[in-house]
Amino acid sequence: MNIRRDELESRALNALRNRMLDPTIFAEFCDADTQEMNRLRMENRANIDAAQSEIERNGREEERLMDLYLKDAISIDTVEERGDKLRARKTELASFLATADEPPPLLHPAMAKQHRLRVQQLHEALQDD
């Protein structure tokens, strides 16, 4: 089936404006979307914070191992074994942090109103053409 481009654009924009931008439905969608996006962003931030904290803990653990070794409380083999594990984990965490993207800021609850305004402006701009 063929349809003229201007007719297709008109139908798409009318659907956007009249159906997808129904205030009740759109507000519900935006609330759910905002909550989910913010949850994912907070989860990502928590993973980054946890990795940084673990690196710090591993550094303190390495110092503790050296103190115990210097006090003859543990053998060099134990220090090497535990130290190797700590360094391997530290490398793994550093690699994660090097590739982890800083999560964007949380979405503002008024995002729905802004989106609605921009879609309306898009509709008006396309109508002017």
N, CA, C and O of each residue as an XYZ file, in Angstrom:
516
protein
N       0.834     -1.165      0.000
C       0.000      0.000      0.000
C       0.891      1.244      0.000
O       1.884      1.289      0.726
N       0.565      2.200     -0.763
C       1.323      3.452     -0.844
C       0.602      4.541     -0.075
O      -0.627      4.579     -0.004
N       1.400      5.423      0.498
C       0.841      6.574      1.198
C       1.800      7.737      0.990
O       3.018      7.568      1.036
N       1.251      8.888      0.766
C       2.097     10.060      0.562
C       2.818     10.402      1.858
O       2.308     10.180      2.956
N       4.008     10.944      1.702
C       4.834     11.268      2.864
C       4.136     12.267      3.789
O       4.136     12.082      5.006
N       3.549     13.312      3.232
C       2.902     14.306      4.070
C       1.724     13.714      4.839
O       1.455     14.105      5.974
N       1.025     12.768      4.210
C      -0.093     12.095      4.891
C       0.429     11.212      6.024
O      -0.154     11.189      7.108
N       1.518     10.490      5.783
C       2.122      9.639      6.806
C       2.598     10.483      7.998
O       2.337     10.143      9.151
N       3.298     11.586      7.704
C       3.767     12.467      8.778
C       2.594     13.018      9.573
O       2.634     13.077     10.802
N       1.557     13.417      8.863
C       0.376     13.972      9.528
C      -0.262     12.942     10.449
O      -0.617     13.250     11.587
N      -0.405     11.719      9.951
C      -1.008     10.661     10.784
C      -0.142     10.363     12.010
O      -0.654     10.213     13.119
N       1.177     10.281     11.798
C       2.082      9.978     12.914
C       2.038     11.083     13.963
O       1.970     10.807     15.161
N       2.077     12.326     13.513
C       2.051     13.441     14.454
C       0.719     13.541     15.180
O       0.676     13.838     16.374
N      -0.364     13.294     14.459
C      -1.677     13.312     15.114
C      -1.791     12.198     16.147
O      -2.361     12.395     17.220
N      -1.248     11.031     15.821
C      -1.269      9.929     16.792
C      -0.447     10.297     18.019
O      -0.863     10.056     19.153
N       0.725     10.883     17.781
C       1.554     11.316     18.906
C       0.804     12.308     19.783
O       0.758     12.172     21.005
N       0.222     13.301     19.137
C      -0.419     14.371     19.896
C      -1.704     13.904     20.571
O      -1.947     14.237     21.731
N      -2.518     13.149     19.869
C      -3.848     12.819     20.378
C      -3.923     11.542     21.189
O      -4.734     11.441     22.110
N      -3.103     10.578     20.866
C      -3.201      9.291     21.580
C      -2.087      9.120     22.595
O      -2.331      8.832     23.767
N      -0.856      9.302     22.127
C       0.268      9.067     23.026
C       0.426     10.188     24.044
O       1.067      9.996     25.078
N      -0.136     11.332     23.772
C       0.010     12.436     24.704
C      -1.246     12.678     25.524
O      -1.418     13.746     26.111
N      -2.114     11.690     25.563
C      -3.259     11.778     26.466
C      -2.680     12.008     27.857
O      -1.866     11.209     28.320
N      -3.074     13.065     28.521
C      -2.421     13.443     29.777
C      -2.336     12.324     30.812
O      -1.302     12.161     31.460
N      -3.385     11.569     30.970
C      -3.385     10.505     31.981
C      -2.432      9.386     31.603
O      -1.610      8.953     32.410
N      -2.553      8.924     30.369
C      -1.697      7.818     29.910
C      -0.240      8.257     29.863
O       0.657      7.539     30.304
N      -0.027      9.444     29.325
C       1.338      9.929     29.192
C       1.984     10.137     30.556
O       3.148      9.785     30.746
N       1.255     10.695     31.494
C       1.798     10.911     32.841
C       2.156      9.580     33.498
O       3.193      9.464     34.151
N       1.300      8.583     33.322
C       1.573      7.255     33.885
C       2.832      6.652     33.262
O       3.684      6.098     33.956
N       2.929      6.776     31.924
C       4.119      6.267     31.231
C       5.376      6.967     31.744
O       6.372      6.318     32.066
N       5.319      8.288     31.814
C       6.498      9.048     32.229
C       6.887      8.745     33.676
O       8.074      8.655     33.991
N       5.917      8.590     34.539
C       6.225      8.240     35.930
C       6.938      6.899     36.010
O       7.948      6.758     36.698
N       6.396      5.916     35.294
C       7.008      4.581     35.305
C       8.397      4.616     34.676
O       9.335      4.015     35.201
N       8.527      5.318     33.555
C       9.811      5.400     32.873
C      10.836      6.124     33.733
O      11.984      5.689     33.823
N      10.443      7.211     34.361
C      11.350      7.963     35.221
C      11.806      7.113     36.398
O      12.989      7.103     36.737
N      10.880      6.406     37.018
C      11.242      5.551     38.154
C      12.224      4.459     37.738
O      13.196      4.194     38.445
N      11.972      3.826     36.593
C      12.854      2.744     36.136
C      14.227      3.282     35.743
O      15.245      2.687     36.096
N      14.269      4.389     35.024
C      15.556      4.975     34.637
C      16.347      5.382     35.881
O      17.552      5.141     35.952
N      15.694      5.984     36.837
C      16.382      6.384     38.060
C      16.848      5.175     38.861
O      17.924      5.206     39.458
N      16.052      4.117     38.879
C      16.465      2.892     39.577
C      17.729      2.321     38.939
O      18.661      1.942     39.648
N      17.769      2.255     37.606
C      18.941      1.729     36.913
C      20.170      2.611     37.140
O      21.282      2.113     37.316
N      19.956      3.914     37.133
C      21.072      4.829     37.346
C      21.608      4.724     38.769
O      22.820      4.772     38.982
N      20.710      4.581     39.744
C      21.149      4.427     41.134
C      21.870      3.092     41.330
O      22.849      3.012     42.072
N      21.384      2.057     40.665
C      22.031      0.741     40.749
C      23.445      0.818     40.166
O      24.387      0.284     40.752
N      23.591      1.472     39.030
C      24.899      1.632     38.411
C      25.833      2.418     39.322
O      26.999      2.060     39.483
N      25.317      3.492     39.916
C      26.114      4.306     40.837
C      26.543      3.461     42.045
O      27.677      3.570     42.512
N      25.632      2.623     42.545
C      25.943      1.772     43.704
C      27.039      0.765     43.355
O      27.912      0.494     44.179
N      27.003      0.208     42.141
C      28.038     -0.741     41.712
C      29.405     -0.066     41.646
O      30.409     -0.651     42.051
N      29.445      1.154     41.139
C      30.706      1.896     41.064
C      31.213      2.206     42.471
O      32.394      2.014     42.762
N      30.335      2.678     43.334
C      30.726      2.980     44.712
C      31.219      1.734     45.440
O      32.192      1.796     46.192
N      30.550      0.603     45.219
C      30.958     -0.647     45.865
C      32.343     -1.085     45.395
O      33.153     -1.556     46.193
N      32.610     -0.929     44.107
C      33.926     -1.303     43.583
C      35.013     -0.417     44.181
O      36.077     -0.913     44.551
N      34.762      0.879     44.281
C      35.741      1.791     44.875
C      35.983      1.453     46.344
O      37.121      1.483     46.813
N      34.927      1.137     47.055
C      35.066      0.767     48.470
C      35.855     -0.526     48.628
O      36.685     -0.649     49.529
N      35.594     -1.480     47.757
C      36.315     -2.758     47.845
C      37.798     -2.580     47.556
O      38.632     -3.232     48.185
N      38.137     -1.708     46.615
C      39.554     -1.435     46.334
C      40.227     -0.871     47.588
O      41.341     -1.264     47.932
N      39.543      0.050     48.265
C      40.091      0.624     49.496
C      40.251     -0.435     50.579
O      41.263     -0.466     51.278
N      39.245     -1.306     50.716
C      39.331     -2.392     51.712
C      40.501     -3.323     51.394
O      41.222     -3.759     52.292
N      40.680     -3.622     50.106
C      41.782     -4.510     49.713
C      43.134     -3.883     50.052
O      44.060     -4.581     50.465
N      43.246     -2.563     49.877
C      44.485     -1.875     50.234
C      44.765     -1.983     51.721
O      45.900     -2.219     52.136
N      43.721     -1.808     52.521
C      43.894     -1.944     53.984
C      44.238     -3.390     54.356
O      45.034     -3.631     55.262
N      43.638     -4.337     53.657
C      43.931     -5.761     53.928
C      45.381     -6.085     53.584
O      46.037     -6.836     54.306
N      45.881     -5.525     52.491
C      47.294     -5.750     52.135
C      48.220     -5.194     53.223
O      49.211     -5.827     53.586
N      47.888     -4.007     53.735
C      48.688     -3.422     54.813
C      48.631     -4.292     56.064
O      49.641     -4.481     56.743
N      47.464     -4.813     56.360
C      47.295     -5.680     57.538
C      48.128     -6.954     57.397
O      48.750     -7.417     58.353
N      48.126     -7.508     56.183
C      48.936     -8.707     55.938
C      50.422     -8.426     56.175
O      51.125     -9.229     56.788
N      50.886     -7.283     55.686
C      52.295     -6.942     55.875
C      52.609     -6.736     57.355
O      53.668     -7.148     57.830
N      51.692     -6.099     58.082
C      51.903     -5.916     59.523
C      51.993     -7.263     60.233
O      52.858     -7.470     61.084
N      51.090     -8.178     59.876
C      51.118     -9.513     60.499
C      52.412    -10.250     60.155
O      52.983    -10.936     61.003
N      52.862    -10.111     58.938
C      54.110    -10.768     58.529
C      55.296    -10.186     59.298
O      56.167    -10.919     59.764
N      55.314     -8.860     59.422
C      56.422     -8.215     60.131
C      56.437     -8.579     61.615
O      57.487     -8.550     62.257
N      55.274     -8.919     62.153
C      55.184     -9.328     63.558
C      55.379    -10.838     63.706
O      55.219    -11.391     64.794
N      55.727    -11.499     62.592
C      55.910    -12.956     62.553
C      54.651    -13.712     62.946
O      54.730    -14.812     63.492
N      53.490    -13.129     62.671
C      52.226    -13.782     63.001
C      51.768    -14.714     61.875
O      51.011    -15.653     62.121
N      52.215    -14.466     60.661
C      51.887    -15.348     59.525
C      53.121    -15.525     58.656
O      54.062    -14.732     58.708
N      53.093    -16.589     57.855
C      54.256    -16.921     57.014
C      54.234    -16.113     55.715
O      53.207    -15.568     55.311
N      55.394    -16.057     55.085
C      55.503    -15.354     53.805
C      54.637    -16.019     52.746
O      54.110    -15.342     51.864
N      54.484    -17.332     52.822
C      53.637    -18.040     51.857
C      52.178    -17.583     51.977
O      51.491    -17.392     50.973
N      51.731    -17.416     53.192
C      50.357    -16.946     53.418
C      50.193    -15.524     52.898
O      49.185    -15.193     52.273
N      51.193    -14.687     53.163
C      51.146    -13.294     52.691
C      51.091    -13.270     51.165
O      50.294    -12.537     50.579
N      51.932    -14.066     50.531
C      51.967    -14.100     49.064
C      50.651    -14.616     48.489
O      50.119    -14.056     47.530
N      50.136    -15.679     49.080
C      48.879    -16.258     48.585
C      47.721    -15.265     48.707
O      47.007    -15.006     47.738
N      47.549    -14.719     49.902
C      46.463    -13.747     50.108
C      46.702    -12.468     49.301
O      45.768    -11.901     48.735
N      47.942    -12.025     49.256
C      48.282    -10.817     48.501
C      47.999    -10.972     47.022
O      47.509    -10.042     46.381
N      48.308    -12.158     46.466
C      48.022    -12.406     45.048
C      46.525    -12.324     44.767
O      46.097    -11.758     43.762
N      45.740    -12.899     45.673
C      44.281    -12.852     45.501
C      43.763    -11.411     45.577
O      42.921    -10.996     44.780
N      44.281    -10.667     46.545
C      43.854     -9.272     46.697
C      44.241     -8.428     45.483
O      43.452     -7.613     45.006
N      45.466     -8.631     44.987
C      45.914     -7.866     43.823
C      45.121     -8.243     42.572
O      44.807     -7.380     41.752
N      44.797     -9.520     42.425
C      43.997     -9.951     41.268
C      42.614     -9.312     41.315
O      42.103     -8.839     40.300
N      42.019     -9.303     42.495
C      40.694     -8.690     42.636
C      40.768     -7.183     42.417
O      39.877     -6.590     41.809
N      41.837     -6.571     42.919
C      42.024     -5.134     42.746
C      42.143     -4.792     41.252
O      41.589     -3.791     40.797
N      42.862     -5.618     40.501
C      43.011     -5.417     39.054
C      41.662     -5.558     38.359
O      41.319     -4.775     37.474
N      40.907     -6.567     38.773
C      39.569     -6.786     38.207
C      38.656     -5.584     38.464
O      37.943     -5.135     37.567
N      38.684     -5.076     39.681
C      37.854     -3.921     40.038
C      38.315     -2.658     39.308
O      37.491     -1.865     38.852
N      39.615     -2.477     39.200
C      40.135     -1.301     38.489
C      39.734     -1.346     37.022
O      39.427     -0.315     36.422
N      39.738     -2.536     36.451
C      39.314     -2.689     35.053
C      37.839     -2.329     34.906
O      37.448     -1.644     33.961
N      37.031     -2.796     35.844
C      35.598     -2.458     35.825
C      35.403     -0.950     35.906
O      34.620     -0.378     35.148
N      36.125     -0.304     36.834
C      35.970      1.139     37.007
C      36.461      1.913     35.783
O      35.905      2.957     35.442
N      37.501      1.401     35.124
C      38.034      2.081     33.942
C      37.036      2.056     32.785
O      37.017      2.968     31.959
N      36.212      1.019     32.725
C      35.265      0.892     31.617
C      33.853      1.328     31.997
O      32.991      1.466     31.129
N      33.616      1.544     33.275
C      32.272      1.927     33.723
C      32.009      3.385     33.373
O      32.827      4.263     33.647
N      30.874      3.619     32.774
C      30.468      4.988     32.477
C      29.857      5.600     33.723
O      29.100      4.960     34.453
N      30.204      6.839     33.939
C      29.588      7.568     35.048
C      28.095      7.679     34.747
O      27.718      8.173     33.684
N      27.249      7.232     35.656
C      25.813      7.300     35.360
C      25.344      8.744     35.231
O      25.784      9.619     35.976
N      24.447      8.982     34.278
C      23.925     10.341     34.148
C      23.093     10.704     35.367
O      22.713      9.829     36.145
N      22.813     11.977     35.533
C      22.007     12.391     36.689
C      20.609     11.778     36.645
O      20.135     11.352     35.592
N      19.973     11.742     37.783
C      18.617     11.221     37.857
C      17.671     12.139     37.082
O      17.891     13.345     36.973
N      16.629     11.534     36.558
C      15.637     12.295     35.797
C      14.731     13.073     36.746
O      14.364     12.596     37.820
N      14.395     14.244     36.332
C      13.510     15.088     37.140
C      12.070     14.623     36.945
O      11.700     14.263     35.828
N      11.257     14.619     37.979
C       9.862     14.183     37.850
C       9.039     15.005     36.859
O       8.019     14.524     36.365
N       9.462     16.231     36.560
C       8.706     17.072     35.620
C       9.092     16.801     34.167
O       8.717     17.553     33.268
N       9.843     15.725     33.945
C      10.274     15.381     32.599
C       9.088     15.229     31.651
O       9.188     15.606     30.483
N       7.996     14.700     32.115
C       6.826     14.457     31.261
C       6.315     15.756     30.658
O       5.982     15.805     29.474
N       6.251     16.796     31.457
C       5.761     18.079     30.945
C       6.688     18.629     29.870
O       6.228     19.161     28.860
N       7.989     18.500     30.087
C       8.958     18.983     29.100
C       8.850     18.201     27.793
O       8.891     18.775     26.704
N       8.712     16.897     27.919
C       8.588     16.060     26.722
C       7.318     16.422     25.946
O       7.342     16.550     24.721
N       6.264     16.577     26.640
C       4.990     16.945     26.013
C       5.114     18.276     25.273
O       4.620     18.414     24.154
N       5.764     19.240     25.887
C       5.975     20.542     25.276
C       6.820     20.416     24.010
O       6.518     21.051     23.000
N       7.868     19.609     24.058
C       8.739     19.453     22.888
C       8.036     18.745     21.738
O       8.238     19.101     20.577
N       7.221     17.755     22.045
C       6.469     17.085     20.984
C       5.486     18.066     20.355
O       5.301     18.065     19.138
N       4.864     18.894     21.167
C       3.946     19.907     20.646
C       4.697     20.895     19.755
O       4.199     21.270     18.693
N       5.891     21.317     20.176
C       6.693     22.233     19.366
C       7.116     21.582     18.053
O       7.130     22.237     17.011
N       7.462     20.297     18.100
C       7.812     19.558     16.881
C       6.623     19.527     15.936
O       6.763     19.769     14.737
N       5.478     19.235     16.473
C       4.251     19.185     15.665
C       4.005     20.527     14.995
O       3.714     20.587     13.801
N       4.122     21.598     15.761
C       3.887     22.941     15.201
C       4.915     23.301     14.145
O       4.576     23.892     13.119
N       6.172     22.948     14.390
C       7.227     23.254     13.419
C       6.997     22.501     12.104
O       7.187     23.059     11.023
N       6.594     21.256     12.202
C       6.336     20.470     10.991
C       5.093     20.957     10.272
O       5.006     20.846      9.049
N       4.141     21.488     10.999
C       2.952     22.038     10.375
C       3.267     23.300      9.586
O       2.639     23.581      8.566
N       4.256     24.064     10.074
C       4.638     25.310      9.401
C       5.272     25.048      8.049
O       5.161     25.872      7.141
N       5.939     23.905      7.906
C       6.578     23.571      6.624
C       5.494     23.332      5.592
O       5.796     23.037      4.436
